[in-house]
Amino acid sequence: MVTVRGVRVKVVCVGGGPAGLYLAILLKRQDPSRDITVHERNPQGSTYGWGVTYWRGLLDKLQAHDPASARAIEEHSVRWSDGVAHVRDLTTRHHGDEGFGIGRHRLLDLLATRARALGVRLEYESELTEPPAGADLVVAADGVHSALRTRRAGHFGTRITSGRNPYIWLGTSKVFDAFTFAFTETDHGWIWAYGYGYSGDHSTCVVECSPETFTGLGLDRADEGEGLALLEKLFAGVLDGHPLTARSGASWQTFRTLTNETWHDGNLVLLGDAAHTTHYSIGAGTTLALEDAMCLADALRAHAALPDALAAYQRRRQAELLSVQSAARYSAQWYENLPRYVHLPPHRMFALLGQRHSPLLPYVPPQLYYGLDKAAGRLEALRRLKRWLGPRAARALHARAAARRD
């Protein structure tokens, strides 16, 4: 039996994203004698995506686990506290919780610098598709397409479900001062964008629409330049003349929700997107990956035997993810059923946009739900009923959906 306390341990992290790098940092801080290497298949400095979002709760957890990296991340993040929705030519603004944005490239650079300073070895352009010999612990942090997980998909019980709506991840030099939603009506249906700043000169802009709108607008046939030009025209009102930019190889796709029944096999354990994904509309992917790393590091510190540590990690994270995964499912469904909500007055639509995680919303007429939610905000008895009923409805509906799948 491999022990993880009291002896020198060799750890190999496959994947140099936020999850793999942060785990390496935490394990090295726990025990500087550990031999830790992170293998990343891409060259140093290359990354997909634009900016990532997170909230104050994550920053507090980062501060508790590694104050140095928490300070660096906060210093290089932009902040907002407002949400803005543009529906046709109408606009509504809502003041909410403080949010943060940071460029994915910047985040990885900060984590890599911190890892190196602690003595972690980083090997770029190094792709591992099999667990290396001689490692006490192998961490598959190699993303949704994880080669290590795929080779043992039967053991892990991997399930992948594709969403309905096409989307594309873009950037722009327009710096949004709030988390921005823009809904544009076309002759072929609605198309919408989520925009948020992540630096002083750039923002992320995710565009989504129904399959019918996608083909009706000709986006399925347009080349990159034609597609960007059309989107710039459709969202001219929020872009203010700024261009949209695509990363090399960026394309429209549908979101793949991935789950695994089991997260470990021998000395191999799944982390981040290799273990689970949640729809991008709740903006939690990076946060959940970093929380995975914290949980795994805590489990390895608390349990002397590796099997016990990995089992504890899986139990805790799968339990913690239940509510997040439910929220992500309902969030995706809200957008897939946008015509149900988009014709409400903008302030009411925006209020229900904020309630899109609710398992009750799809089953209650939108105007009625809005009225009940507003009343619940004023009456403590209704607030208690909503808190009691929501999770129970979510569990019942999730069980019903699982039974249909089986």
C-alpha positions as CSV (number, residue, x, y, z in Angstrom):
1,M,0.0,0.0,0.0
2,V,1.4,3.4,-1.0
3,T,1.6,5.9,1.8
4,V,1.3,9.6,1.2
5,R,2.6,10.9,4.5
6,G,6.0,10.4,6.1
7,V,7.9,9.4,3.0
8,R,9.2,11.0,-0.1
9,V,6.4,10.8,-2.8
10,K,6.7,11.2,-6.5
11,V,3.7,13.0,-8.0
12,V,3.1,13.4,-11.8
13,C,0.4,15.9,-12.9
14,V,-0.6,15.4,-16.5
15,G,-2.0,18.7,-17.7
16,G,-0.7,22.2,-17.0
17,G,-4.0,24.0,-16.6
18,P,-5.2,25.7,-13.4
19,A,-6.1,22.4,-11.7
20,G,-2.8,20.7,-12.3
21,L,-0.6,23.7,-11.5
22,Y,-2.5,24.6,-8.3
23,L,-2.5,21.1,-7.0
24,A,1.3,21.0,-7.6
25,I,1.6,24.2,-5.6
26,L,-0.4,22.9,-2.7
27,L,1.3,19.5,-2.5
28,K,4.7,21.2,-2.6
29,R,3.7,23.6,0.2
30,Q,2.5,20.7,2.3
31,D,5.8,18.8,1.9
32,P,8.8,20.4,0.1
33,S,10.5,17.0,-0.2
34,R,7.8,15.7,-2.6
35,D,9.1,15.1,-6.2
36,I,6.4,16.9,-8.3
37,T,6.4,17.2,-12.1
38,V,3.7,18.8,-14.3
39,H,3.6,17.7,-17.9
40,E,1.8,20.0,-20.4
41,R,1.4,18.9,-24.0
42,N,1.3,22.5,-25.4
43,P,4.2,24.9,-25.7
44,Q,4.7,27.3,-22.8
45,G,2.6,30.4,-23.1
46,S,0.0,28.9,-25.4
47,T,-3.5,28.5,-24.1
48,Y,-7.1,28.3,-25.3
49,G,-9.8,30.7,-24.2
50,W,-9.7,34.3,-23.3
51,G,-10.7,35.3,-19.8
52,V,-12.2,33.4,-16.9
53,T,-14.5,34.6,-14.1
54,Y,-14.6,33.9,-10.4
55,W,-16.2,35.4,-7.3
56,R,-15.1,36.5,-3.8
57,G,-15.7,33.1,-2.3
58,L,-13.0,31.5,-4.4
59,L,-10.5,34.3,-3.6
60,D,-11.1,33.6,0.1
61,K,-10.4,29.9,-0.4
62,L,-7.2,30.7,-2.4
63,Q,-6.1,33.0,0.4
64,A,-6.6,30.2,3.0
65,H,-4.6,27.7,1.0
66,D,-1.8,29.8,-0.5
67,P,-1.7,33.5,0.3
68,A,1.1,34.2,-2.2
69,S,-0.8,33.0,-5.3
70,A,-4.1,34.5,-4.0
71,R,-2.5,37.9,-3.8
72,A,-1.0,37.6,-7.3
73,I,-4.3,36.5,-8.8
74,E,-6.3,39.3,-7.2
75,E,-3.7,41.9,-8.2
76,H,-4.0,40.9,-11.9
77,S,-7.8,40.7,-12.0
78,V,-10.4,43.2,-13.0
79,R,-13.6,43.7,-11.0
80,W,-17.3,44.4,-11.6
81,S,-20.4,44.5,-9.5
82,D,-23.1,45.2,-12.1
83,G,-24.9,43.1,-14.6
84,V,-26.4,44.7,-17.8
85,A,-28.9,43.2,-20.2
86,H,-29.6,44.6,-23.7
87,V,-32.7,43.3,-25.3
88,R,-33.3,44.7,-28.7
89,D,-32.9,48.5,-28.1
90,L,-33.8,48.3,-24.3
91,T,-31.3,48.1,-21.5
92,T,-31.6,47.2,-17.8
93,R,-28.9,47.2,-15.2
94,H,-28.8,45.3,-11.9
95,H,-26.3,45.8,-9.0
96,G,-25.1,42.5,-7.7
97,D,-22.2,40.7,-6.0
98,E,-18.6,41.6,-6.8
99,G,-17.2,39.5,-9.6
100,F,-13.6,39.1,-11.0
101,G,-12.1,38.4,-14.4
102,I,-8.6,37.4,-15.3
103,G,-7.0,36.3,-18.6
104,R,-6.5,32.6,-18.7
105,H,-3.0,33.2,-20.1
106,R,-2.2,35.5,-17.1
107,L,-3.6,33.0,-14.6
108,L,-1.5,30.1,-15.9
109,D,1.6,32.3,-15.9
110,L,1.0,33.3,-12.3
111,L,0.5,29.7,-11.2
112,A,3.4,28.4,-13.2
113,T,5.7,31.1,-11.7
114,R,4.5,30.2,-8.2
115,A,5.0,26.4,-8.8
116,R,8.5,26.9,-10.1
117,A,9.4,29.1,-7.1
118,L,8.4,26.2,-4.8
119,G,10.5,23.7,-6.7
120,V,7.9,22.0,-9.0
121,R,9.3,20.9,-12.4
122,L,7.3,22.0,-15.4
123,E,7.7,20.1,-18.6
124,Y,6.1,21.7,-21.7
125,E,5.5,20.0,-25.0
126,S,5.4,16.8,-23.0
127,E,2.4,14.6,-23.7
128,L,1.7,11.6,-21.6
129,T,-1.1,9.2,-22.7
130,E,-0.2,6.4,-20.2
131,P,0.5,6.7,-16.5
132,P,4.3,6.9,-16.1
133,A,6.2,4.1,-14.3
134,G,7.6,4.9,-10.9
135,A,5.1,7.5,-9.9
136,D,3.3,7.1,-6.5
137,L,0.4,9.4,-7.7
138,V,-0.6,10.3,-11.2
139,V,-3.1,13.1,-11.6
140,A,-5.1,13.3,-14.8
141,A,-5.7,17.0,-15.2
142,D,-5.6,16.9,-19.0
143,G,-9.0,18.3,-19.7
144,V,-12.4,17.1,-21.1
145,H,-10.6,15.0,-23.7
146,S,-8.3,13.4,-21.2
147,A,-6.3,10.6,-22.8
148,L,-5.6,9.0,-19.4
149,R,-9.3,8.9,-18.6
150,T,-10.4,7.8,-22.1
151,R,-8.2,4.7,-22.0
152,R,-10.1,3.6,-18.9
153,A,-13.5,5.0,-19.7
154,G,-15.2,1.8,-18.7
155,H,-13.7,1.8,-15.3
156,F,-14.5,5.5,-14.6
157,G,-18.1,5.2,-15.9
158,T,-17.7,8.3,-18.2
159,R,-20.8,9.8,-19.6
160,I,-20.9,12.7,-22.0
161,T,-24.1,14.6,-23.0
162,S,-24.0,17.2,-25.8
163,G,-26.1,20.3,-25.4
164,R,-28.4,21.7,-28.0
165,N,-27.2,25.2,-28.8
166,P,-24.1,26.1,-30.8
167,Y,-21.7,28.6,-29.2
168,I,-18.3,30.1,-29.9
169,W,-15.7,31.6,-27.6
170,L,-14.4,35.0,-28.8
171,G,-12.5,38.0,-27.6
172,T,-12.9,41.8,-28.2
173,S,-11.0,45.0,-27.5
174,K,-14.2,46.4,-26.1
175,V,-13.8,46.5,-22.3
176,F,-17.2,45.9,-20.7
177,D,-17.7,47.7,-17.4
178,A,-20.2,45.2,-16.2
179,F,-21.1,41.6,-16.9
180,T,-23.0,42.2,-20.1
181,F,-25.8,40.2,-21.8
182,A,-26.9,41.2,-25.3
183,F,-29.9,39.6,-27.0
184,T,-30.5,40.3,-30.7
185,E,-33.6,39.3,-32.6
186,T,-33.0,38.3,-36.2
187,D,-35.3,37.0,-39.0
188,H,-34.2,33.5,-38.0
189,G,-34.6,33.8,-34.2
190,W,-32.6,35.1,-31.3
191,I,-28.8,35.2,-30.9
192,W,-27.1,36.4,-27.8
193,A,-23.7,37.2,-26.3
194,Y,-22.2,37.2,-22.8
195,G,-19.4,39.7,-22.4
196,Y,-17.0,40.4,-19.4
197,G,-13.7,42.2,-19.1
198,Y,-10.6,40.3,-18.0
199,S,-7.9,43.0,-18.4
200,G,-7.6,46.7,-19.0
201,D,-7.9,46.3,-22.8
202,H,-9.7,43.0,-23.5
203,S,-13.0,41.2,-22.8
204,T,-14.4,37.7,-23.4
205,C,-17.4,37.5,-25.7
206,V,-19.3,34.2,-25.9
207,V,-22.0,34.0,-28.6
208,E,-24.8,31.4,-28.5
209,C,-28.0,30.7,-30.5
210,S,-30.4,27.9,-31.3
211,P,-29.5,25.4,-34.1
212,E,-32.2,26.9,-36.3
213,T,-30.8,30.4,-35.9
214,F,-27.3,29.1,-36.5
215,T,-28.2,27.6,-39.9
216,G,-30.7,30.3,-40.8
217,L,-28.1,33.0,-40.5
218,G,-25.6,30.9,-42.5
219,L,-23.1,30.6,-39.7
220,D,-22.7,26.9,-40.5
221,R,-21.4,27.9,-44.0
222,A,-19.5,31.1,-43.3
223,D,-15.7,31.2,-43.1
224,E,-14.1,32.8,-40.0
225,G,-14.0,36.3,-41.5
226,E,-17.6,36.2,-42.7
227,G,-18.8,34.8,-39.4
228,L,-17.0,37.5,-37.3
229,A,-18.3,40.3,-39.6
230,L,-21.8,39.1,-39.2
231,L,-21.6,38.9,-35.4
232,E,-20.0,42.3,-35.3
233,K,-23.0,43.7,-37.2
234,L,-25.5,41.9,-35.0
235,F,-23.9,43.1,-31.7
236,A,-22.8,46.5,-33.0
237,G,-24.8,48.2,-30.2
238,V,-22.7,46.8,-27.4
239,L,-19.3,46.5,-29.3
240,D,-19.2,50.2,-30.0
241,G,-17.1,49.6,-33.2
242,H,-14.7,47.2,-31.6
243,P,-13.9,44.0,-33.5
244,L,-14.4,40.5,-32.4
245,T,-11.4,38.1,-32.5
246,A,-11.1,34.4,-32.7
247,R,-8.3,32.2,-31.5
248,S,-6.6,30.1,-34.1
249,G,-8.7,27.0,-34.8
250,A,-11.7,28.4,-32.9
251,S,-15.0,27.0,-34.1
252,W,-18.7,26.8,-33.2
253,Q,-19.5,23.7,-31.0
254,T,-22.1,22.4,-28.6
255,F,-21.2,22.1,-24.9
256,R,-20.3,18.6,-23.7
257,T,-21.4,17.9,-20.1
258,L,-19.1,15.2,-18.7
259,T,-19.5,13.1,-15.6
260,N,-17.7,10.1,-14.1
261,E,-19.1,7.6,-11.6
262,T,-15.6,6.9,-10.3
263,W,-12.7,9.4,-10.1
264,H,-9.8,7.2,-9.3
265,D,-8.2,3.9,-10.4
266,G,-5.2,2.6,-8.4
267,N,-2.8,5.5,-8.2
268,L,-4.5,7.5,-11.0
269,V,-7.0,10.2,-10.1
270,L,-9.1,12.7,-12.2
271,L,-9.0,16.4,-11.6
272,G,-10.9,19.4,-13.1
273,D,-12.5,19.0,-16.5
274,A,-11.1,15.5,-16.8
275,A,-13.5,14.6,-14.0
276,H,-16.5,16.8,-14.7
277,T,-17.7,19.8,-16.7
278,T,-20.5,22.3,-16.1
279,H,-22.1,24.6,-18.6
280,Y,-20.2,27.8,-19.3
281,S,-23.2,30.0,-18.6
282,I,-22.7,29.7,-14.8
283,G,-19.0,30.7,-15.1
284,A,-17.7,28.1,-12.7
285,G,-15.3,25.9,-14.6
286,T,-12.1,27.4,-13.4
287,T,-13.4,27.8,-9.8
288,L,-14.4,24.1,-9.7
289,A,-11.1,23.0,-11.0
290,L,-9.2,24.9,-8.4
291,E,-11.6,23.7,-5.7
292,D,-10.9,20.1,-6.9
293,A,-7.2,20.8,-6.3
294,M,-7.8,22.1,-2.8
295,C,-10.0,19.1,-1.9
296,L,-7.5,16.6,-3.2
297,A,-4.6,18.3,-1.4
298,D,-6.6,18.3,1.8
299,A,-7.5,14.6,1.4
300,L,-3.8,13.7,0.8
301,R,-2.8,15.6,4.0
302,A,-5.6,14.0,6.1
303,H,-5.2,10.3,5.1
304,A,-2.0,8.3,5.4
305,A,-3.1,5.7,2.8
306,L,-3.5,6.7,-0.8
307,P,-6.7,4.7,-1.5
308,D,-8.3,6.3,1.6
309,A,-7.3,9.8,0.4
310,L,-8.6,9.3,-3.1
311,A,-11.9,7.8,-1.9
312,A,-12.4,10.8,0.5
313,Y,-11.6,13.3,-2.3
314,Q,-14.2,11.6,-4.6
315,R,-16.9,11.5,-1.9
316,R,-16.5,15.1,-0.9
317,R,-16.3,16.6,-4.4
318,Q,-19.1,14.6,-5.9
319,A,-21.4,15.7,-3.0
320,E,-20.3,19.3,-3.3
321,L,-20.9,19.3,-7.1
322,L,-24.5,18.1,-7.0
323,S,-26.0,21.5,-6.5
324,V,-23.6,23.1,-9.0
325,Q,-24.3,20.5,-11.7
326,S,-28.1,21.0,-11.2
327,A,-27.7,24.8,-11.5
328,A,-25.7,24.3,-14.7
329,R,-28.3,22.0,-16.3
330,Y,-31.1,24.5,-15.6
331,S,-29.0,27.4,-16.7
332,A,-28.4,25.7,-20.1
333,Q,-32.1,24.9,-20.4
334,W,-33.0,28.5,-19.7
335,Y,-31.1,29.6,-22.8
336,E,-32.3,26.7,-24.8
337,N,-35.9,27.9,-24.1
338,L,-35.1,31.7,-24.4
339,P,-38.4,32.5,-26.3
340,R,-40.3,31.6,-23.1
341,Y,-38.7,34.6,-21.3
342,V,-37.3,37.1,-23.9
343,H,-40.6,38.9,-24.5
344,L,-41.1,39.9,-20.9
345,P,-40.2,43.5,-19.9
346,P,-36.4,43.6,-19.8
347,H,-36.2,44.1,-16.0
348,R,-38.4,41.1,-15.5
349,M,-36.5,39.0,-18.0
350,F,-33.3,40.0,-16.3
351,A,-34.7,39.0,-12.9
352,L,-35.6,35.5,-14.3
353,L,-32.2,35.3,-15.9
354,G,-30.8,35.6,-12.4
355,Q,-33.1,32.8,-11.3
356,R,-32.3,30.5,-14.2
357,H,-30.7,27.9,-11.8
358,S,-34.0,27.2,-10.2
359,P,-35.6,23.8,-10.7
360,L,-39.0,25.3,-10.3
361,L,-38.8,28.0,-13.0
362,P,-39.3,25.7,-16.0
363,Y,-42.6,24.5,-14.5
364,V,-44.1,27.8,-13.4
365,P,-45.4,30.5,-15.9
366,P,-42.6,33.2,-16.1
367,Q,-44.9,36.1,-15.1
368,L,-46.2,34.1,-12.1
369,Y,-42.7,33.0,-11.0
370,Y,-41.5,36.6,-11.2
371,G,-44.4,37.7,-8.9
372,L,-43.8,34.9,-6.5
373,D,-40.1,35.5,-6.4
374,K,-40.6,39.2,-5.7
375,A,-43.1,38.4,-2.9
376,A,-40.7,35.9,-1.5
377,G,-38.1,38.6,-1.2
378,R,-40.4,40.5,1.1
379,L,-42.0,37.7,3.1
380,E,-39.8,35.4,5.3
381,A,-42.3,32.6,5.2
382,L,-42.2,32.4,1.4
383,R,-38.4,32.6,1.5
384,R,-38.3,29.6,3.8
385,L,-40.7,27.7,1.6
386,K,-38.6,28.5,-1.5
387,R,-35.4,27.3,0.2
388,W,-37.1,24.1,1.4
389,L,-38.9,23.3,-1.9
390,G,-36.2,24.1,-4.4
391,P,-33.6,21.4,-3.4
392,R,-36.3,18.8,-3.0
393,A,-37.7,19.5,-6.4
394,A,-34.2,19.4,-7.9
395,R,-33.5,16.0,-6.4
396,A,-36.8,14.6,-7.5
397,L,-36.5,15.9,-11.1
398,H,-32.9,14.7,-11.3
399,A,-33.9,11.2,-10.1
400,R,-36.7,11.2,-12.7
401,A,-34.3,12.2,-15.5
402,A,-31.7,9.6,-14.4
403,A,-34.4,6.9,-14.4
404,R,-35.4,7.8,-18.0
405,R,-31.8,7.6,-19.1
406,D,-31.4,4.1,-17.5
